[in-house]
Amino acid sequence: MEFTIYNLETVPEESKQALAHAQETFGFIPNLEGILAEAPALLKGSVTLWDLFETTSFTEVERQVIYLTANYENSCDYCMAAHSGLAKMIGMSQENVEALRNGTLMPDKKLQALRHFTQQMVQARGWVKDSEIEEFMAAGYSKQQVLEVILGIAIKVMHNYTNHIAKTPLDKQCDILPTLT
């Protein structure tokens, strides 16, 4: 099945404001958001949750660790490429980006703890052991951040699943790294 990638001229009226917001956020309309516009509630929810995740206690780099980990676990090539570009833009080290893309250990121990906890949350569908939470908190994270990881994963579930069913083409504007194999 082929999904339409909407722009500001073709978008359904109910999605127009949220799509314009996506353009303001990214400097262009990513293909994902163009597809999400088919379902105004999904696009609005995605944009709103993205903005809320930006207000969490995580740093920009930590937010990208959560996003890239969920993308890896959900095998989403589109989001892996897009977030690899975003991670590079905010100054994440190439070593950390490559580790997240390849499923290898990250050199930064605290970021690796975040990645591991996020990975466990996705794989266990939230049914992590108390020892996993304690290990995450021992690395310097808080109970608040345990819960904020859930918000980041929720955003990626919406995005990754949409990309899976829509087979979203990569954006030409992104600095795309090779996709997963």
Accessible surface in RSA format (square Angstrom, percent):
REM  Atomic radii and reference values for relative SASA: ProtOr
REM  Chains: A
REM  Algorithm: Lee & Richards
REM  Probe-radius: 1.40
REM  Slices: 20
REM RES _ NUM      All-atoms   Total-Side   Main-Chain    Non-polar    All polar
REM                ABS   REL    ABS   REL    ABS   REL    ABS   REL    ABS   REL
RES MET A   1   187.31  97.0 122.57  81.1  64.74 154.1 113.49  96.5  73.82  97.8
RES GLU A   2   168.74  96.9 136.83 103.5  31.91  76.0  53.83 104.1 114.92  93.8
RES PHE A   3    59.62  29.8  45.02  27.9  14.60  38.0  47.97  29.1  11.64  33.3
RES THR A   4    70.09  49.9  59.81  60.6  10.28  24.5  33.68  45.2  36.41  55.0
RES ILE A   5    67.79  38.6  45.89  34.2  21.90  52.8  45.89  33.0  21.90  59.4
RES TYR A   6    32.93  15.4  30.95  17.6   1.98   5.2  11.40   8.6  21.54  26.5
RES ASN A   7    63.99  44.1  63.99  61.8   0.00   0.0  23.55  56.7  40.44  39.1
RES LEU A   8    44.17  24.6  41.18  29.5   2.99   7.5  41.24  29.0   2.92   7.9
RES GLU A   9   150.43  86.4 115.16  87.1  35.28  84.0  65.18 126.1  85.25  69.6
RES THR A  10    79.35  56.4  58.47  59.3  20.88  49.8  63.69  85.5  15.66  23.7
RES VAL A  11    15.17  10.0   0.15   0.1  15.03  36.2   0.15   0.1  15.03  40.8
RES PRO A  12    47.01  34.3  34.99  31.9  12.02  43.7  47.01  38.8   0.00   0.0
RES GLU A  13   137.87  79.2 121.11  91.6  16.76  39.9  64.45 124.7  73.43  60.0
RES GLU A  14   121.99  70.0 108.87  82.4  13.12  31.2  42.82  82.8  79.17  64.6
RES SER A  15     0.00   0.0   0.00   0.0   0.00   0.0   0.00   0.0   0.00   0.0
RES LYS A  16    84.55  41.2  84.55  51.9   0.00   0.0  41.78  37.6  42.77  45.6
RES GLN A  17   156.16  87.3 147.76 108.0   8.40  20.0  56.07 119.3 100.09  75.9
RES ALA A  18     9.25   8.5   4.44   6.8   4.81  11.0   8.41  11.8   0.84   2.2
RES LEU A  19     0.00   0.0   0.00   0.0   0.00   0.0   0.00   0.0   0.00   0.0
RES ALA A  20    31.18  28.7  30.14  46.5   1.03   2.3  30.36  42.8   0.81   2.2
RES HIS A  21    60.60  33.1  59.47  41.3   1.13   2.9  48.05  49.5  12.55  14.6
RES ALA A  22     2.07   1.9   0.35   0.5   1.72   3.9   2.07   2.9   0.00   0.0
RES GLN A  23    67.14  37.5  65.90  48.2   1.24   2.9  12.36  26.3  54.78  41.5
RES GLU A  24   138.85  79.7 104.74  79.2  34.11  81.2  50.70  98.1  88.15  72.0
RES THR A  25    61.93  44.0  26.03  26.4  35.90  85.5  29.76  40.0  32.17  48.6
RES PHE A  26    50.71  25.4  26.56  16.5  24.15  62.8  32.69  19.8  18.02  51.6
RES GLY A  27    64.50  79.5   0.00   N/A  64.50  79.5  34.61  95.0  29.89  67.0
RES PHE A  28    40.81  20.4  38.70  24.0   2.11   5.5  40.81  24.7   0.00   0.0
RES ILE A  29    31.34  17.8  15.94  11.9  15.40  37.1  15.94  11.5  15.40  41.8
RES PRO A  30    10.81   7.9  10.81   9.9   0.00   0.0  10.81   8.9   0.00   0.0
RES ASN A  31    26.53  18.3  26.53  25.6   0.00   0.0   0.00   0.0  26.53  25.6
RES LEU A  32     6.02   3.4   6.02   4.3   0.00   0.0   6.02   4.2   0.00   0.0
RES GLU A  33     9.50   5.5   9.50   7.2   0.00   0.0   0.43   0.8   9.08   7.4
RES GLY A  34     0.00   0.0   0.00   N/A   0.00   0.0   0.00   0.0   0.00   0.0
RES ILE A  35     7.44   4.2   5.61   4.2   1.84   4.4   5.61   4.0   1.84   5.0
RES LEU A  36     2.25   1.3   0.06   0.0   2.19   5.5   2.25   1.6   0.00   0.0
RES ALA A  37     0.00   0.0   0.00   0.0   0.00   0.0   0.00   0.0   0.00   0.0
RES GLU A  38    88.88  51.0  73.20  55.4  15.67  37.3  28.79  55.7  60.09  49.1
RES ALA A  39    43.98  40.4  39.96  61.7   4.02   9.1  43.86  61.8   0.12   0.3
RES PRO A  40    29.04  21.2  29.04  26.5   0.00   0.0  29.04  24.0   0.00   0.0
RES ALA A  41    84.45  77.7  68.57 105.8  15.89  36.1  74.15 104.4  10.30  27.3
RES LEU A  42    60.55  33.7  53.57  38.3   6.98  17.6  59.31  41.7   1.24   3.3
RES LEU A  43     0.00   0.0   0.00   0.0   0.00   0.0   0.00   0.0   0.00   0.0
RES LYS A  44    93.28  45.5  91.44  56.1   1.83   4.4  55.36  49.8  37.91  40.4
RES GLY A  45    25.81  31.8   0.00   N/A  25.81  31.8  25.03  68.7   0.78   1.7
RES SER A  46     1.54   1.3   1.54   2.1   0.00   0.0   0.00   0.0   1.54   2.2
RES VAL A  47    19.29  12.7  16.75  15.2   2.54   6.1  19.27  16.7   0.02   0.1
RES THR A  48    73.62  52.4  70.20  71.2   3.42   8.2  49.10  66.0  24.52  37.1
RES LEU A  49    46.73  26.0  46.73  33.4   0.00   0.0  46.73  32.8   0.00   0.0
RES TRP A  50    25.57  10.3  25.57  12.4   0.00   0.0  21.57  11.5   4.00   6.5
RES ASP A  51    54.34  38.1  50.23  50.0   4.10   9.7  26.92  63.4  27.41  27.3
RES LEU A  52    89.69  50.0  88.24  63.1   1.45   3.6  88.46  62.1   1.23   3.3
RES PHE A  53     0.00   0.0   0.00   0.0   0.00   0.0   0.00   0.0   0.00   0.0
RES GLU A  54    73.89  42.4  57.81  43.7  16.08  38.3  26.12  50.5  47.77  39.0
RES THR A  55   109.24  77.7  75.63  76.7  33.61  80.1  69.05  92.7  40.19  60.8
RES THR A  56    20.81  14.8   5.70   5.8  15.11  36.0   8.92  12.0  11.88  18.0
RES SER A  57    60.03  50.7  27.50  36.7  32.53  74.9  39.75  84.6  20.28  28.4
RES PHE A  58     5.45   2.7   0.00   0.0   5.45  14.2   0.25   0.1   5.21  14.9
RES THR A  59    79.03  56.2  70.16  71.1   8.87  21.1  75.85 101.9   3.17   4.8
RES GLU A  60    96.80  55.6  91.58  69.3   5.22  12.4  25.55  49.4  71.25  58.2
RES VAL A  61    37.71  24.8  37.51  34.0   0.20   0.5  37.51  32.6   0.20   0.5
RES GLU A  62    14.59   8.4  14.59  11.0   0.00   0.0   2.17   4.2  12.41  10.1
RES ARG A  63    19.25   8.1  19.25   9.8   0.00   0.0   0.85   1.2  18.40  11.2
RES GLN A  64    12.51   7.0  12.51   9.1   0.00   0.0   0.12   0.2  12.40   9.4
RES VAL A  65     0.00   0.0   0.00   0.0   0.00   0.0   0.00   0.0   0.00   0.0
RES ILE A  66     0.00   0.0   0.00   0.0   0.00   0.0   0.00   0.0   0.00   0.0
RES TYR A  67     0.07   0.0   0.07   0.0   0.00   0.0   0.07   0.1   0.00   0.0
RES LEU A  68     0.00   0.0   0.00   0.0   0.00   0.0   0.00   0.0   0.00   0.0
RES THR A  69     2.69   1.9   1.54   1.6   1.15   2.8   2.69   3.6   0.00   0.0
RES ALA A  70     0.00   0.0   0.00   0.0   0.00   0.0   0.00   0.0   0.00   0.0
RES ASN A  71     0.00   0.0   0.00   0.0   0.00   0.0   0.00   0.0   0.00   0.0
RES TYR A  72    70.38  32.9  64.23  36.5   6.15  16.0  30.89  23.2  39.49  48.7
RES GLU A  73    42.21  24.2  14.87  11.2  27.34  65.1   3.10   6.0  39.11  31.9
RES ASN A  74    25.83  17.8  16.89  16.3   8.95  21.5   6.71  16.1  19.13  18.5
RES SER A  75    78.45  66.3  66.11  88.2  12.34  28.4  33.25  70.8  45.20  63.3
RES CYS A  76     2.01   1.5   0.87   1.0   1.14   2.7   1.14   2.9   0.87   0.9
RES ASP A  77    55.65  39.0  51.84  51.6   3.82   9.0  16.49  38.8  39.17  39.1
RES TYR A  78    13.10   6.1   9.80   5.6   3.30   8.6   9.40   7.1   3.70   4.6
RES CYS A  79     1.80   1.4   1.80   2.0   0.00   0.0   0.00   0.0   1.80   1.9
RES MET A  80     0.20   0.1   0.20   0.1   0.00   0.0   0.20   0.2   0.00   0.0
RES ALA A  81     0.19   0.2   0.00   0.0   0.19   0.4   0.00   0.0   0.19   0.5
RES ALA A  82    19.02  17.5  16.71  25.8   2.32   5.3  16.71  23.5   2.32   6.1
RES HIS A  83     5.47   3.0   5.47   3.8   0.00   0.0   0.31   0.3   5.17   6.0
RES SER A  84     0.00   0.0   0.00   0.0   0.00   0.0   0.00   0.0   0.00   0.0
RES GLY A  85     6.85   8.4   0.00   N/A   6.85   8.4   6.09  16.7   0.76   1.7
RES LEU A  86    40.16  22.4  39.19  28.0   0.97   2.4  39.19  27.5   0.97   2.6
RES ALA A  87     0.00   0.0   0.00   0.0   0.00   0.0   0.00   0.0   0.00   0.0
RES LYS A  88    73.01  35.6  55.27  33.9  17.74  42.2  36.66  33.0  36.35  38.7
RES MET A  89   155.27  80.4 115.56  76.5  39.71  94.5  97.96  83.3  57.31  75.9
RES ILE A  90    54.97  31.3  25.59  19.1  29.37  70.8  33.96  24.5  21.01  57.0
RES GLY A  91    60.46  74.6   0.00   N/A  60.46  74.6  32.65  89.6  27.81  62.3
RES MET A  92    11.69   6.1   0.39   0.3  11.31  26.9   3.00   2.6   8.69  11.5
RES SER A  93    48.08  40.6  35.29  47.1  12.80  29.5  44.05  93.8   4.03   5.6
RES GLN A  94    89.19  49.9  81.08  59.3   8.10  19.3  59.73 127.1  29.46  22.3
RES GLU A  95   120.13  69.0 110.46  83.6   9.67  23.0  44.14  85.4  75.99  62.0
RES ASN A  96    13.08   9.0  13.08  12.6   0.00   0.0   0.00   0.0  13.08  12.6
RES VAL A  97     0.00   0.0   0.00   0.0   0.00   0.0   0.00   0.0   0.00   0.0
RES GLU A  98    62.33  35.8  62.22  47.1   0.12   0.3  32.29  62.5  30.04  24.5
RES ALA A  99     5.19   4.8   3.35   5.2   1.84   4.2   4.53   6.4   0.66   1.7
RES LEU A 100     0.76   0.4   0.26   0.2   0.50   1.3   0.26   0.2   0.50   1.4
RES ARG A 101    14.68   6.2  13.10   6.7   1.59   3.8   1.64   2.2  13.05   7.9
RES ASN A 102    88.05  60.7  65.58  63.4  22.47  54.1  18.09  43.5  69.95  67.6
RES GLY A 103    35.33  43.6   0.00   N/A  35.33  43.6   2.50   6.9  32.82  73.5
RES THR A 104    76.18  54.2  70.49  71.5   5.69  13.6  67.01  90.0   9.17  13.9
RES LEU A 105   141.78  79.0 123.45  88.3  18.33  46.1 123.45  86.7  18.33  49.3
RES MET A 106     9.00   4.7   0.00   0.0   9.00  21.4   0.17   0.1   8.82  11.7
RES PRO A 107    82.36  60.0  46.66  42.5  35.70 129.8  60.00  49.5  22.37 139.0
RES ASP A 108    60.55  42.4  51.89  51.6   8.66  20.5  16.53  38.9  44.02  43.9
RES LYS A 109   179.73  87.7 168.33 103.3  11.40  27.1 117.65 105.9  62.08  66.1
RES LYS A 110    89.43  43.6  84.14  51.6   5.29  12.6  46.55  41.9  42.88  45.7
RES LEU A 111    18.04  10.0  18.04  12.9   0.00   0.0  18.04  12.7   0.00   0.0
RES GLN A 112    30.90  17.3  30.90  22.6   0.00   0.0  20.65  43.9  10.26   7.8
RES ALA A 113    17.04  15.7  10.08  15.6   6.96  15.8  15.53  21.9   1.51   4.0
RES LEU A 114     0.00   0.0   0.00   0.0   0.00   0.0   0.00   0.0   0.00   0.0
RES ARG A 115     9.56   4.0   9.56   4.9   0.00   0.0   2.37   3.2   7.19   4.4
RES HIS A 116    52.53  28.7  52.53  36.5   0.00   0.0  36.35  37.5  16.18  18.8
RES PHE A 117     1.60   0.8   1.60   1.0   0.00   0.0   1.60   1.0   0.00   0.0
RES THR A 118     0.00   0.0   0.00   0.0   0.00   0.0   0.00   0.0   0.00   0.0
RES GLN A 119    38.11  21.3  38.11  27.9   0.00   0.0   1.09   2.3  37.02  28.1
RES GLN A 120    41.42  23.2  41.42  30.3   0.00   0.0   0.45   1.0  40.97  31.1
RES MET A 121    16.96   8.8  14.04   9.3   2.92   6.9  12.23  10.4   4.73   6.3
RES VAL A 122    26.96  17.7  14.86  13.5  12.10  29.2  18.71  16.3   8.25  22.4
RES GLN A 123   105.15  58.8  72.22  52.8  32.93  78.4  35.02  74.5  70.13  53.2
RES ALA A 124    35.77  32.9  20.59  31.8  15.18  34.5  31.74  44.7   4.04  10.7
RES ARG A 125   212.00  89.0 183.84  93.7  28.16  67.1  67.45  92.2 144.55  87.6
RES GLY A 126    39.22  48.4   0.00   N/A  39.22  48.4  17.81  48.9  21.41  47.9
RES TRP A 127   217.50  87.3 199.25  96.4  18.26  42.9 174.94  93.3  42.56  69.1
RES VAL A 128    26.68  17.6   5.43   4.9  21.24  51.2   8.45   7.3  18.22  49.4
RES LYS A 129   149.65  73.0 142.23  87.3   7.42  17.7  92.63  83.4  57.02  60.7
RES ASP A 130   104.95  73.5  99.21  98.7   5.74  13.6  24.92  58.6  80.04  79.8
RES SER A 131    66.33  56.1  59.80  79.8   6.53  15.0  46.44  98.9  19.89  27.9
RES GLU A 132    32.96  18.9  31.20  23.6   1.76   4.2   4.24   8.2  28.72  23.4
RES ILE A 133    47.57  27.1  47.57  35.4   0.00   0.0  47.57  34.3   0.00   0.0
RES GLU A 134   113.97  65.4 107.72  81.5   6.26  14.9  47.80  92.5  66.17  54.0
RES GLU A 135    98.20  56.4  89.76  67.9   8.44  20.1  39.65  76.7  58.55  47.8
RES PHE A 136     2.40   1.2   0.41   0.3   1.99   5.2   2.02   1.2   0.37   1.1
RES MET A 137    61.43  31.8  50.75  33.6  10.68  25.4  43.10  36.6  18.32  24.3
RES ALA A 138    92.16  84.7  48.33  74.6  43.83  99.7  61.36  86.4  30.80  81.6
RES ALA A 139    35.21  32.4  10.90  16.8  24.32  55.3  24.03  33.8  11.18  29.6
RES GLY A 140    50.84  62.7   0.00   N/A  50.84  62.7  29.95  82.2  20.89  46.8
RES TYR A 141     8.83   4.1   0.29   0.2   8.54  22.2   1.05   0.8   7.78   9.6
RES SER A 142    47.33  40.0  44.14  58.9   3.19   7.3  43.14  91.9   4.19   5.9
RES LYS A 143   152.67  74.5 149.32  91.6   3.35   8.0  92.56  83.3  60.12  64.0
RES GLN A 144   101.44  56.7  92.90  67.9   8.54  20.3  35.97  76.6  65.48  49.7
RES GLN A 145    19.80  11.1  19.80  14.5   0.00   0.0   1.28   2.7  18.52  14.0
RES VAL A 146    16.38  10.8  16.38  14.8   0.00   0.0  16.38  14.2   0.00   0.0
RES LEU A 147   117.80  65.6 111.35  79.7   6.45  16.2 111.62  78.4   6.18  16.6
RES GLU A 148    21.47  12.3  19.15  14.5   2.31   5.5  14.99  29.0   6.48   5.3
RES VAL A 149     0.00   0.0   0.00   0.0   0.00   0.0   0.00   0.0   0.00   0.0
RES ILE A 150    80.44  45.8  79.79  59.4   0.65   1.6  80.13  57.7   0.31   0.8
RES LEU A 151    41.95  23.4  38.07  27.2   3.88   9.8  41.18  28.9   0.78   2.1
RES GLY A 152     0.00   0.0   0.00   N/A   0.00   0.0   0.00   0.0   0.00   0.0
RES ILE A 153    22.05  12.5  22.05  16.4   0.00   0.0  22.05  15.9   0.00   0.0
RES ALA A 154    39.62  36.4  32.28  49.8   7.34  16.7  38.08  53.6   1.54   4.1
RES ILE A 155     0.00   0.0   0.00   0.0   0.00   0.0   0.00   0.0   0.00   0.0
RES LYS A 156     0.67   0.3   0.67   0.4   0.00   0.0   0.05   0.0   0.62   0.7
RES VAL A 157    51.89  34.1  51.89  47.0   0.00   0.0  51.89  45.1   0.00   0.0
RES MET A 158    40.28  20.9  33.78  22.4   6.49  15.5  23.87  20.3  16.40  21.7
RES HIS A 159     2.92   1.6   2.92   2.0   0.00   0.0   1.94   2.0   0.98   1.1
RES ASN A 160     0.00   0.0   0.00   0.0   0.00   0.0   0.00   0.0   0.00   0.0
RES TYR A 161   122.99  57.4 121.70  69.2   1.29   3.3  83.02  62.4  39.97  49.3
RES THR A 162    12.86   9.1  11.41  11.6   1.44   3.4   6.69   9.0   6.17   9.3
RES ASN A 163     8.25   5.7   3.71   3.6   4.54  10.9   3.81   9.2   4.44   4.3
RES HIS A 164    81.01  44.3  61.76  42.9  19.25  49.2  52.62  54.2  28.39  33.0
RES ILE A 165   110.59  62.9  99.62  74.2  10.97  26.4 105.35  75.9   5.25  14.2
RES ALA A 166    10.33   9.5   0.33   0.5   9.99  22.7   0.34   0.5   9.99  26.5
RES LYS A 167   152.95  74.6 129.63  79.5  23.33  55.5 111.44 100.3  41.51  44.2
RES THR A 168    13.32   9.5   0.00   0.0  13.32  31.7   0.00   0.0  13.32  20.1
RES PRO A 169    67.85  49.5  58.86  53.7   8.99  32.7  67.85  56.0   0.00   0.0
RES LEU A 170    66.41  37.0  45.52  32.6  20.89  52.5  45.52  32.0  20.89  56.2
RES ASP A 171     5.84   4.1   2.44   2.4   3.41   8.1   1.37   3.2   4.47   4.5
RES LYS A 172   190.10  92.7 151.91  93.2  38.18  90.9 107.09  96.4  83.01  88.4
RES GLN A 173    99.00  55.4  61.89  45.2  37.11  88.4  36.96  78.7  62.04  47.1
RES CYS A 174    31.36  23.7  14.50  16.2  16.86  39.6   7.46  18.9  23.90  25.8
RES ASP A 175    86.75  60.8  74.24  73.9  12.51  29.6  37.67  88.7  49.08  48.9
RES ILE A 176    56.19  32.0  28.60  21.3  27.59  66.5  28.60  20.6  27.59  74.9
RES LEU A 177    24.72  13.8  24.24  17.3   0.48   1.2  24.64  17.3   0.08   0.2
RES PRO A 178   111.05  80.9  96.92  88.3  14.13  51.4 109.30  90.2   1.75  10.9
RES THR A 179    54.13  38.5  41.21  41.8  12.92  30.8  14.53  19.5  39.59  59.9
RES LEU A 180    40.47  22.5  26.82  19.2  13.65  34.3  30.66  21.5   9.81  26.4
RES THR A 181   183.66 130.6 108.59 110.1  75.08 178.9 110.73 148.7  72.93 110.3
END  Absolute sums over single chains surface
CHAIN  1 A     9250.0       7410.1       1839.8       5433.8       3816.2
END  Absolute sums over all chains
TOTAL          9250.0       7410.1       1839.8       5433.8       3816.2
